[in-house]
Amino acid sequence: MRLSDLQNKEIVNVVDGKNIGNIIDVKINEENGEIKALIIEPSKSMFSFFNKGGDTEIKWDNITKIGEDVILVKIVL
């Protein structure tokens, strides 16, 4: 799977069903090449207390499923 494939998917929080935002980048472990986190440009209503006007980071461990059209994450707010 390519980064561009991930960027085309919606990111939805399974806790509340809300759309979180769009992937704009990824954080990679330099030692082994594994993805550590997705960098999200949040939707206007999400994560206002997480980010102070910047991007949001979702750790790879919070991803529960990557589907054909959506990435499901579990983030308790």
MODELLER restraints for C-alpha pairs under 7 A, 6 or more apart:
rsr = mdl.restraints
at = mdl.atoms
rsr.add(forms.Gaussian(group=physical.xy_distance, feature=features.Distance(at['CA:7:A'], at['CA:22:A']), mean=6.65, stdev=0.5))
rsr.add(forms.Gaussian(group=physical.xy_distance, feature=features.Distance(at['CA:7:A'], at['CA:23:A']), mean=5.10, stdev=0.5))
rsr.add(forms.Gaussian(group=physical.xy_distance, feature=features.Distance(at['CA:7:A'], at['CA:24:A']), mean=6.84, stdev=0.5))
rsr.add(forms.Gaussian(group=physical.xy_distance, feature=features.Distance(at['CA:9:A'], at['CA:69:A']), mean=5.16, stdev=0.5))
rsr.add(forms.Gaussian(group=physical.xy_distance, feature=features.Distance(at['CA:9:A'], at['CA:70:A']), mean=4.83, stdev=0.5))
rsr.add(forms.Gaussian(group=physical.xy_distance, feature=features.Distance(at['CA:9:A'], at['CA:71:A']), mean=6.35, stdev=0.5))
rsr.add(forms.Gaussian(group=physical.xy_distance, feature=features.Distance(at['CA:10:A'], at['CA:19:A']), mean=6.91, stdev=0.5))
rsr.add(forms.Gaussian(group=physical.xy_distance, feature=features.Distance(at['CA:10:A'], at['CA:22:A']), mean=6.64, stdev=0.5))
rsr.add(forms.Gaussian(group=physical.xy_distance, feature=features.Distance(at['CA:10:A'], at['CA:69:A']), mean=6.64, stdev=0.5))
rsr.add(forms.Gaussian(group=physical.xy_distance, feature=features.Distance(at['CA:10:A'], at['CA:70:A']), mean=4.70, stdev=0.5))
rsr.add(forms.Gaussian(group=physical.xy_distance, feature=features.Distance(at['CA:10:A'], at['CA:71:A']), mean=6.08, stdev=0.5))
rsr.add(forms.Gaussian(group=physical.xy_distance, feature=features.Distance(at['CA:11:A'], at['CA:19:A']), mean=5.74, stdev=0.5))
rsr.add(forms.Gaussian(group=physical.xy_distance, feature=features.Distance(at['CA:11:A'], at['CA:20:A']), mean=5.53, stdev=0.5))
rsr.add(forms.Gaussian(group=physical.xy_distance, feature=features.Distance(at['CA:11:A'], at['CA:21:A']), mean=6.10, stdev=0.5))
rsr.add(forms.Gaussian(group=physical.xy_distance, feature=features.Distance(at['CA:11:A'], at['CA:22:A']), mean=6.80, stdev=0.5))
rsr.add(forms.Gaussian(group=physical.xy_distance, feature=features.Distance(at['CA:11:A'], at['CA:70:A']), mean=5.82, stdev=0.5))
rsr.add(forms.Gaussian(group=physical.xy_distance, feature=features.Distance(at['CA:11:A'], at['CA:71:A']), mean=4.75, stdev=0.5))
rsr.add(forms.Gaussian(group=physical.xy_distance, feature=features.Distance(at['CA:11:A'], at['CA:72:A']), mean=5.98, stdev=0.5))
rsr.add(forms.Gaussian(group=physical.xy_distance, feature=features.Distance(at['CA:12:A'], at['CA:18:A']), mean=5.53, stdev=0.5))
rsr.add(forms.Gaussian(group=physical.xy_distance, feature=features.Distance(at['CA:12:A'], at['CA:19:A']), mean=4.52, stdev=0.5))
rsr.add(forms.Gaussian(group=physical.xy_distance, feature=features.Distance(at['CA:12:A'], at['CA:20:A']), mean=5.69, stdev=0.5))
rsr.add(forms.Gaussian(group=physical.xy_distance, feature=features.Distance(at['CA:12:A'], at['CA:71:A']), mean=6.23, stdev=0.5))
rsr.add(forms.Gaussian(group=physical.xy_distance, feature=features.Distance(at['CA:12:A'], at['CA:72:A']), mean=5.07, stdev=0.5))
rsr.add(forms.Gaussian(group=physical.xy_distance, feature=features.Distance(at['CA:12:A'], at['CA:73:A']), mean=6.16, stdev=0.5))
rsr.add(forms.Gaussian(group=physical.xy_distance, feature=features.Distance(at['CA:13:A'], at['CA:19:A']), mean=6.59, stdev=0.5))
rsr.add(forms.Gaussian(group=physical.xy_distance, feature=features.Distance(at['CA:13:A'], at['CA:20:A']), mean=6.69, stdev=0.5))
rsr.add(forms.Gaussian(group=physical.xy_distance, feature=features.Distance(at['CA:13:A'], at['CA:72:A']), mean=5.87, stdev=0.5))
rsr.add(forms.Gaussian(group=physical.xy_distance, feature=features.Distance(at['CA:13:A'], at['CA:73:A']), mean=4.90, stdev=0.5))
rsr.add(forms.Gaussian(group=physical.xy_distance, feature=features.Distance(at['CA:13:A'], at['CA:74:A']), mean=5.45, stdev=0.5))
rsr.add(forms.Gaussian(group=physical.xy_distance, feature=features.Distance(at['CA:13:A'], at['CA:75:A']), mean=6.27, stdev=0.5))
rsr.add(forms.Gaussian(group=physical.xy_distance, feature=features.Distance(at['CA:14:A'], at['CA:72:A']), mean=6.12, stdev=0.5))
rsr.add(forms.Gaussian(group=physical.xy_distance, feature=features.Distance(at['CA:14:A'], at['CA:73:A']), mean=5.98, stdev=0.5))
rsr.add(forms.Gaussian(group=physical.xy_distance, feature=features.Distance(at['CA:14:A'], at['CA:74:A']), mean=5.44, stdev=0.5))
rsr.add(forms.Gaussian(group=physical.xy_distance, feature=features.Distance(at['CA:15:A'], at['CA:74:A']), mean=6.01, stdev=0.5))
rsr.add(forms.Gaussian(group=physical.xy_distance, feature=features.Distance(at['CA:15:A'], at['CA:75:A']), mean=6.63, stdev=0.5))
rsr.add(forms.Gaussian(group=physical.xy_distance, feature=features.Distance(at['CA:15:A'], at['CA:76:A']), mean=6.49, stdev=0.5))
rsr.add(forms.Gaussian(group=physical.xy_distance, feature=features.Distance(at['CA:20:A'], at['CA:42:A']), mean=5.83, stdev=0.5))
rsr.add(forms.Gaussian(group=physical.xy_distance, feature=features.Distance(at['CA:20:A'], at['CA:43:A']), mean=5.98, stdev=0.5))
rsr.add(forms.Gaussian(group=physical.xy_distance, feature=features.Distance(at['CA:20:A'], at['CA:46:A']), mean=6.16, stdev=0.5))
rsr.add(forms.Gaussian(group=physical.xy_distance, feature=features.Distance(at['CA:21:A'], at['CA:40:A']), mean=6.05, stdev=0.5))
rsr.add(forms.Gaussian(group=physical.xy_distance, feature=features.Distance(at['CA:21:A'], at['CA:41:A']), mean=5.63, stdev=0.5))
rsr.add(forms.Gaussian(group=physical.xy_distance, feature=features.Distance(at['CA:21:A'], at['CA:42:A']), mean=4.25, stdev=0.5))
rsr.add(forms.Gaussian(group=physical.xy_distance, feature=features.Distance(at['CA:21:A'], at['CA:43:A']), mean=4.75, stdev=0.5))
rsr.add(forms.Gaussian(group=physical.xy_distance, feature=features.Distance(at['CA:22:A'], at['CA:40:A']), mean=5.39, stdev=0.5))
rsr.add(forms.Gaussian(group=physical.xy_distance, feature=features.Distance(at['CA:22:A'], at['CA:41:A']), mean=5.36, stdev=0.5))
rsr.add(forms.Gaussian(group=physical.xy_distance, feature=features.Distance(at['CA:22:A'], at['CA:42:A']), mean=6.53, stdev=0.5))
rsr.add(forms.Gaussian(group=physical.xy_distance, feature=features.Distance(at['CA:23:A'], at['CA:38:A']), mean=6.49, stdev=0.5))
rsr.add(forms.Gaussian(group=physical.xy_distance, feature=features.Distance(at['CA:23:A'], at['CA:39:A']), mean=5.77, stdev=0.5))
rsr.add(forms.Gaussian(group=physical.xy_distance, feature=features.Distance(at['CA:23:A'], at['CA:40:A']), mean=4.56, stdev=0.5))
rsr.add(forms.Gaussian(group=physical.xy_distance, feature=features.Distance(at['CA:23:A'], at['CA:41:A']), mean=6.34, stdev=0.5))
rsr.add(forms.Gaussian(group=physical.xy_distance, feature=features.Distance(at['CA:24:A'], at['CA:39:A']), mean=5.83, stdev=0.5))
rsr.add(forms.Gaussian(group=physical.xy_distance, feature=features.Distance(at['CA:24:A'], at['CA:40:A']), mean=5.68, stdev=0.5))
rsr.add(forms.Gaussian(group=physical.xy_distance, feature=features.Distance(at['CA:24:A'], at['CA:41:A']), mean=6.27, stdev=0.5))
rsr.add(forms.Gaussian(group=physical.xy_distance, feature=features.Distance(at['CA:25:A'], at['CA:38:A']), mean=6.24, stdev=0.5))
rsr.add(forms.Gaussian(group=physical.xy_distance, feature=features.Distance(at['CA:25:A'], at['CA:39:A']), mean=4.94, stdev=0.5))
rsr.add(forms.Gaussian(group=physical.xy_distance, feature=features.Distance(at['CA:26:A'], at['CA:35:A']), mean=6.80, stdev=0.5))
rsr.add(forms.Gaussian(group=physical.xy_distance, feature=features.Distance(at['CA:26:A'], at['CA:37:A']), mean=5.78, stdev=0.5))
rsr.add(forms.Gaussian(group=physical.xy_distance, feature=features.Distance(at['CA:26:A'], at['CA:38:A']), mean=4.52, stdev=0.5))
rsr.add(forms.Gaussian(group=physical.xy_distance, feature=features.Distance(at['CA:26:A'], at['CA:39:A']), mean=5.35, stdev=0.5))
rsr.add(forms.Gaussian(group=physical.xy_distance, feature=features.Distance(at['CA:27:A'], at['CA:35:A']), mean=5.93, stdev=0.5))
rsr.add(forms.Gaussian(group=physical.xy_distance, feature=features.Distance(at['CA:27:A'], at['CA:36:A']), mean=5.36, stdev=0.5))
rsr.add(forms.Gaussian(group=physical.xy_distance, feature=features.Distance(at['CA:27:A'], at['CA:37:A']), mean=5.04, stdev=0.5))
rsr.add(forms.Gaussian(group=physical.xy_distance, feature=features.Distance(at['CA:27:A'], at['CA:38:A']), mean=6.26, stdev=0.5))
rsr.add(forms.Gaussian(group=physical.xy_distance, feature=features.Distance(at['CA:28:A'], at['CA:34:A']), mean=5.66, stdev=0.5))
rsr.add(forms.Gaussian(group=physical.xy_distance, feature=features.Distance(at['CA:28:A'], at['CA:35:A']), mean=4.50, stdev=0.5))
rsr.add(forms.Gaussian(group=physical.xy_distance, feature=features.Distance(at['CA:28:A'], at['CA:36:A']), mean=5.30, stdev=0.5))
rsr.add(forms.Gaussian(group=physical.xy_distance, feature=features.Distance(at['CA:29:A'], at['CA:35:A']), mean=6.23, stdev=0.5))
rsr.add(forms.Gaussian(group=physical.xy_distance, feature=features.Distance(at['CA:29:A'], at['CA:36:A']), mean=6.06, stdev=0.5))
rsr.add(forms.Gaussian(group=physical.xy_distance, feature=features.Distance(at['CA:35:A'], at['CA:60:A']), mean=6.76, stdev=0.5))
rsr.add(forms.Gaussian(group=physical.xy_distance, feature=features.Distance(at['CA:36:A'], at['CA:59:A']), mean=6.03, stdev=0.5))
rsr.add(forms.Gaussian(group=physical.xy_distance, feature=features.Distance(at['CA:36:A'], at['CA:60:A']), mean=5.38, stdev=0.5))
rsr.add(forms.Gaussian(group=physical.xy_distance, feature=features.Distance(at['CA:37:A'], at['CA:57:A']), mean=6.22, stdev=0.5))
rsr.add(forms.Gaussian(group=physical.xy_distance, feature=features.Distance(at['CA:37:A'], at['CA:58:A']), mean=5.32, stdev=0.5))
rsr.add(forms.Gaussian(group=physical.xy_distance, feature=features.Distance(at['CA:37:A'], at['CA:59:A']), mean=4.15, stdev=0.5))
rsr.add(forms.Gaussian(group=physical.xy_distance, feature=features.Distance(at['CA:37:A'], at['CA:60:A']), mean=4.81, stdev=0.5))
rsr.add(forms.Gaussian(group=physical.xy_distance, feature=features.Distance(at['CA:38:A'], at['CA:57:A']), mean=5.70, stdev=0.5))
rsr.add(forms.Gaussian(group=physical.xy_distance, feature=features.Distance(at['CA:38:A'], at['CA:58:A']), mean=5.16, stdev=0.5))
rsr.add(forms.Gaussian(group=physical.xy_distance, feature=features.Distance(at['CA:38:A'], at['CA:59:A']), mean=6.42, stdev=0.5))
rsr.add(forms.Gaussian(group=physical.xy_distance, feature=features.Distance(at['CA:38:A'], at['CA:60:A']), mean=6.88, stdev=0.5))
rsr.add(forms.Gaussian(group=physical.xy_distance, feature=features.Distance(at['CA:39:A'], at['CA:55:A']), mean=6.60, stdev=0.5))
rsr.add(forms.Gaussian(group=physical.xy_distance, feature=features.Distance(at['CA:39:A'], at['CA:56:A']), mean=5.76, stdev=0.5))
rsr.add(forms.Gaussian(group=physical.xy_distance, feature=features.Distance(at['CA:39:A'], at['CA:57:A']), mean=4.64, stdev=0.5))
rsr.add(forms.Gaussian(group=physical.xy_distance, feature=features.Distance(at['CA:39:A'], at['CA:58:A']), mean=6.46, stdev=0.5))
rsr.add(forms.Gaussian(group=physical.xy_distance, feature=features.Distance(at['CA:40:A'], at['CA:55:A']), mean=5.69, stdev=0.5))
rsr.add(forms.Gaussian(group=physical.xy_distance, feature=features.Distance(at['CA:40:A'], at['CA:56:A']), mean=4.98, stdev=0.5))
rsr.add(forms.Gaussian(group=physical.xy_distance, feature=features.Distance(at['CA:40:A'], at['CA:57:A']), mean=6.01, stdev=0.5))
rsr.add(forms.Gaussian(group=physical.xy_distance, feature=features.Distance(at['CA:41:A'], at['CA:55:A']), mean=5.11, stdev=0.5))
rsr.add(forms.Gaussian(group=physical.xy_distance, feature=features.Distance(at['CA:41:A'], at['CA:56:A']), mean=6.40, stdev=0.5))
rsr.add(forms.Gaussian(group=physical.xy_distance, feature=features.Distance(at['CA:42:A'], at['CA:55:A']), mean=6.57, stdev=0.5))
rsr.add(forms.Gaussian(group=physical.xy_distance, feature=features.Distance(at['CA:42:A'], at['CA:56:A']), mean=6.55, stdev=0.5))
rsr.add(forms.Gaussian(group=physical.xy_distance, feature=features.Distance(at['CA:62:A'], at['CA:73:A']), mean=5.44, stdev=0.5))
rsr.add(forms.Gaussian(group=physical.xy_distance, feature=features.Distance(at['CA:62:A'], at['CA:74:A']), mean=5.39, stdev=0.5))
rsr.add(forms.Gaussian(group=physical.xy_distance, feature=features.Distance(at['CA:62:A'], at['CA:75:A']), mean=6.71, stdev=0.5))
rsr.add(forms.Gaussian(group=physical.xy_distance, feature=features.Distance(at['CA:63:A'], at['CA:72:A']), mean=6.00, stdev=0.5))
rsr.add(forms.Gaussian(group=physical.xy_distance, feature=features.Distance(at['CA:63:A'], at['CA:73:A']), mean=4.28, stdev=0.5))
rsr.add(forms.Gaussian(group=physical.xy_distance, feature=features.Distance(at['CA:63:A'], at['CA:74:A']), mean=6.42, stdev=0.5))
rsr.add(forms.Gaussian(group=physical.xy_distance, feature=features.Distance(at['CA:64:A'], at['CA:72:A']), mean=5.57, stdev=0.5))
rsr.add(forms.Gaussian(group=physical.xy_distance, feature=features.Distance(at['CA:64:A'], at['CA:73:A']), mean=5.29, stdev=0.5))
rsr.add(forms.Gaussian(group=physical.xy_distance, feature=features.Distance(at['CA:64:A'], at['CA:74:A']), mean=6.59, stdev=0.5))
rsr.add(forms.Gaussian(group=physical.xy_distance, feature=features.Distance(at['CA:65:A'], at['CA:71:A']), mean=5.90, stdev=0.5))
rsr.add(forms.Gaussian(group=physical.xy_distance, feature=features.Distance(at['CA:65:A'], at['CA:72:A']), mean=5.13, stdev=0.5))
rsr.add(forms.Gaussian(group=physical.xy_distance, feature=features.Distance(at['CA:66:A'], at['CA:72:A']), mean=6.31, stdev=0.5))
